[in-house]
Amino acid sequence: MNKKKIDSTKKTSLILEEIASKSQLKEGKEAVRSILREIYRQGTIGTKSLARKIHLPIPTVAAVRKELENTRLIDRVKKGAILTESGLMFVTKELRISFVNDLLCKTCGGTRIEFPYEFDDIISKLRSFTELRPTPNTSLDQAFGLPITALRRAYFMLQNNDLEGRKILLLGDDDFTSLAIALLNITTDVTVLDIDMRLTDVIEEIADENSYQIKCYNHDLRKPIPDELKGQFDTILTDPPYTIPGLELFLSRAVQALKKEIGRKIYLAFAHRAPNDLFEFQRVITNHGLAFQEMIPGFNLYEGAEIHGNTTSLMVLVTTSNTRTIIEKEYKDMIYTGEIRPTTRIYSCLNKHLTRIGTTEKIKSIEKLKELGCPICGVKDSFTRITKENLE
């Protein structure tokens, strides 16, 4: 490689690194490259769609987009981001990207789940159930999954031979996956543990009305699994707080509840993470003596949850002869995102009145702000986030 080519490659790398640095992108320059590649492939793409495609939080993508605009690599048009002429040259000549086709399956979107003929009836009924959910409690890291997420999980576990004739435990079920399983009309034993009594009450009411066999426990997982449930289950599904302490606690409770046999499964939903964070995440799993079987990015879709790009991965973990519980007794430290990484956010209503929300404020969440309305004018919709302050 000649010196001119080396200098060009180095300059390209520095441009990507500078954009990553200015936008405080933990994923580094490779994520900037992925964003440019996706804009090139799509032609024009909105921020939310872009975040979902590359599995980054919407605010993060917005920050990178702003820096790309400042460097004149992209423009913003009505339909979203588009490469400028210099941006197109940069992508095709410097990054040497030319392939535009999306090779993911158009039917399943890469989730590997093709819904059977009875899908329409089941999803319609599941939607009617999820409409009965209360407002998400964001202090518990609740972000409600879309009905299709719950049904995907149910079919995926069914396909993997982890539902029929099995005892399954859901550690938290704000996504109503227990009801999706019940709608499949198969023989299975379903139990739900959730800290939020509002959710367990709704699940129990629906189960009673429809003769679904679902047992619910109102239980804080900072306390050990109830004795009668320890070592009883074949399969676990959990969508824990997206923190390392939360992951460690929920995995320990999952191991407590599983039968002490090799090959038992834990289906784990977790937010997409930067490489260094992912390394720490994998360390927690390995410390429990669990093995990775597979991981499907973008499997779970959520209402809101912009901080996670509205999507998370689904992982399948399997027990081994080395599987063990790390946290046996009651856990008294912090596990939720708002506790570990407290923030204050400022929102503007339609009338430009500003309201501070956060764990240390009178109004704790955007959901509560929408419920109560603007403290000044009473408007209850169309709030725009102006800024976010870390309080650590």
N, C-alpha and C positions, 0 to 999 in steps of 0.2 A: 504494500500500500504506500503510495507516494505521500510526501509531506503535505501537499495541498489537500488531499483527501482526509488525512489525519486531522488537519486543522478544521476542516468543515465538520467532521464528525464531533470533534470536541466542542465546537461552537454550538452545534445543534443540542448537544447534551447540556451545555451551560444554559441555553435558552429554556429548556424544559425544567432544569433544576431551579432556575430563578422564578419561574411561574409557580412551581410547587412551593418554594419558600415563601413567596409573597402571599400566597393563598393559604399558608399554614397547613399544607396537605401532608398528613402523616404517611400516606401511601407513596409519596415521593414522585419522581419524574415519570415513572412508568404509568401512573394513573393519569397524568397529563397527556401522555401519548395515547392512552386508551380513549380519553375524551375526544381528542382530535380525530382519531380513527373512526369513532362512532359518528361524529358529525359528518365526516367525509362519506361514510357509508349511507347515512340517512338523507343527506342533502340538506335538510332542515329538520331540526328536532328541538322540542321544548325541554325545559330544565327537568321537569318531573319524569318525562319519558327517558331522558338521558341518564338520570340518577338510577332509574330502575334497570336500565340496560347494563350499566357498568357496576351496579351494586355499591353505590356510594350515597351518603346522606345528601338530601336536597340542598341544605345550606352550604355544604362543602362544594358541590357542583356549581352552585351559584357564585361562590367565591372564585373558583377557577375560571369560570366563564368571564367574570369581570376582568381578571388579569389577562385573559386571552384577547378580550376586547381592547384593553390598554396597549397590548403589543401589536394590534391591528391584524391579528391572525383570524379573528372571527368578527362578524357583525351580528347585531340583534335585529331580527325582523319580526313581523306579526306572528309567524308560526314558530319562532324560537331562534336558535343559533344557526348561523350559516357561515361557511368559510369565506373569507375575503379572497381576492385574487392572489395576494401574497401568502395567505393561509393555505390555499390550494397548492401553491408551488412548494411551500414548506413541507406539507404532508406527502406529496408525491415525489419530490426531488430529494429532500433532506431525510425524511423518515422512510422514504421508498415504499410507501403504502399504495397499493392499486386495487386490491381485491375488495369487492363491494358486497358480495353475496353473504347472506346470513344462513349458515348451514344448520342451525337448530331446527328441529322438527316443528313444522307449522301447526301441527295438531296439538302437541303436548307442550310446546314452548320449552323443551329441554327437561321437563319434569318426569318424563317417561310414563306418564299416566294418561291413557286414552279412555275417556269415560264411556261406559256401556250405554245401551239404548234407553235404560230407565233413568238416565241422568237428569233430564228436564223435570220430571216429577219430584225427584229427591231434592234437587237444588231449590226448587220452588218452595217446598215444605220447610227446608232448612232456613231459607231466607225469612220465612214467616216466624220461625223460632228466634233468629238472631235479632229481629226487630224488637223483641221483648227485653233485650239486654239493657241494663242501666247505663248511665254515663260512665265512661272509663275513669278509673281512679289512677291518675298518672303518678301519684306518689307511690303506688305499688308497681310501677312500670307497666301498667296495663295499656295495651294497644290492640284493639279488637281485630282479629283476623277476618278477612272476607269469608262468606259462606263457602266459596270455592276452595279456600285454603283448608278448612275443616274436612271437606269431602275428599280433596286430594290426599290428605293424610290417611283418612280411613281406607281409601282404595289402595294406597301404597302399602299400608300394613297388611291389608287383605292379600294383595299380590305376593307379599313376602312371607306368607304363611304364619303371620303373627297375630291374627285375630280369631279365626274360627276355632272353637273349642279351647280358647285361651282365656286366662284371667289377665285383664289389662287394667293398669292404674294410670290415671292422668293426674300429674302433679301440677295443679292449676288448670283451669279450663275456661278462661274467658273467651275462647274461640268457639266453644260449643262442639268440640270434636266428639265428645261423648254422644251427643245427639246425632251427629253425622254417622257414627258407627251404628247406632240403634236403627237408623233409617235403612241400613243395608239389609236388614231382615235376615241376619245370620245368627248362629248360636255362639254367643260370647258372654263373658262376665265382666261388666264394666264398673269401675269404682273411680270416683272423683274426690280429690282433696283440694280445697281452695280456701284461702284466707278470707275471701270476700263472701259474706253470707248472702248478699244481694244476688250473686250469681248462683250459688248452690240452691237458694230458694226457687229461682226461676227454673233451673234444670230439674229439680225435684217435681215442681208443679207440672211441667211439660211431660216428664216421664210418667207421672201418675195418670194424667189425662189420656196418654197414648199407650199405657201398659208397657212402657219400656223398662227393661231390667237394669236400672242404673242406681248404684248406691252412692250417696254424697256425704262427705264429712266436711264440716267447717273446721279447718285446721291451719294453724300457722306453722309453716315448715321450719321455722327457727327452733321449734320443738321437735323431738324425735318422732318418727312414724309411730302411730298407735300400735301397741304390742300385738293386737290381733291381726294386724296387716303385715307385720314383718316376715319376710321370706315367703310370701304367699303368691307372688305374681310372675307371670311369664314375660310380660311386655310392659314397658313404661313409655309414656309420652310426656314430654315436658317442654315448656317454653319459658325458661327461667328469667329472672332479672339479668339484663345484659351487662353484668359486672363480674369480675373474677370471683369475689366472695360469694355472690349469688350463684354463680355456676358451681363453685365448689360445694356449697351447701345443698343445692338441689340434686347434684350427682350423688352426694353421700346419702341423701334420703332415698334416691332411686335404688341405690345398691342395697340399702336396708330393706327395701320392700321386695326386691327380686328374690326368686328362688336361688338357692346357693348352688347353681349348676353352670357349667360352661355353655356358652352359646345363647344366653338370654339377651334380649335386645332392649336398648334404650334409644328411642327416637327423640332427638334433641334439636329444637329450633333455636338458632342463635344468630345475632346480628353479624353482618359481614365486617371483617376486621382488617386493619393494616397488618403487614407482615410481622412486625415486632409484637403486636397485640395477639396475633394469631398463634405465635410461638408460645406465649404465656398460656393461652387458652388450651393448646395441645398438652402443655406440661400438666395442667390440672387433670385432664383426662387420663394421661399416662400414670399419674400418681395414684389414681383410683384403680389401676390395673385393668383398665378398659382398652379395647382395641377399636380403631377406626375401621368400619366396614365400607362406608361410602358417605359422600357429601354431595348435595345437589344445591348449588347456588340459586337464589331467586325462587325457591320452591314455595315459600309462604308469602302471601300478599295480605296487606293490612289496610284498615281505614286509618287515615292520618299517618302517624308514625314517620313524619318527614325526616326526623333525625336518622332514621335507618333506610331512607330511600323507599319507604313503603314495602320493603321486602326483607326477608332473612333467608338463611340457608336451612336446609333440613339435613341433619347428620344421623347416621345409624351407627351406634356404638354397640359392641358385643362384649359380654363378660368372658373372662379367661380364668385360668387356675390361680392367677395373681390378683383377682379383683378384691378390693377391700374398701371399707368405709373410712373416710378421713375424719369426718365430724360425727361422732357417736352421740354426744349429749346435746343439751340445749345450747343454741348459738346466740350470743348476746351482742355481737358486733353488727355493723351496718352492712346491708346487702343491696339496697335499692340505689338507682342512679342518682336520684335527687339528694340522697343522704351522703353518698360518696363524692359526687361531683356537683355540689349545689350551684345553681345559677339563678340569676334574676333576668327576666326578659321584659322588654318594653314593647307594648302593642299599641297601635293606633286604631281607633274606630273610624267609621265613615266620616264623622265630623271632626276628625283630626285630634281628638282628645287622647292623651297618653295615659296608659295604665301599666304599672309595674306588677308582674306576677312572678312567683317563685316560692321556694320552701320557706323563706324568711319573710315573705310578704303576706298581707291580709288575704289576697286571692292567690291560691296556690298553683292553679293550672289554667290553661287556655279554655279547657272544657268548662271549668267553673265560671270563668269570665263570660263565656257565651251563655251560660245558664242564667247568671245574675244580670248581665248587661253592663254596659259602660257605666261606671260610678257617677259620671257627670251628666250624660244625656240619656242613658238607658238603652241605647242601641245594642242589639243582641247578635248581630252577624257582621260578616265582612271585616274582621280584624286583621291587621297587617303587622307582622313583627318588624320592629324598627331596629332593635339591637339586642344583643345577648351578652351578659356579664358573668364571668366565672367568679365564684366567691371563695374558691379554695385558697 
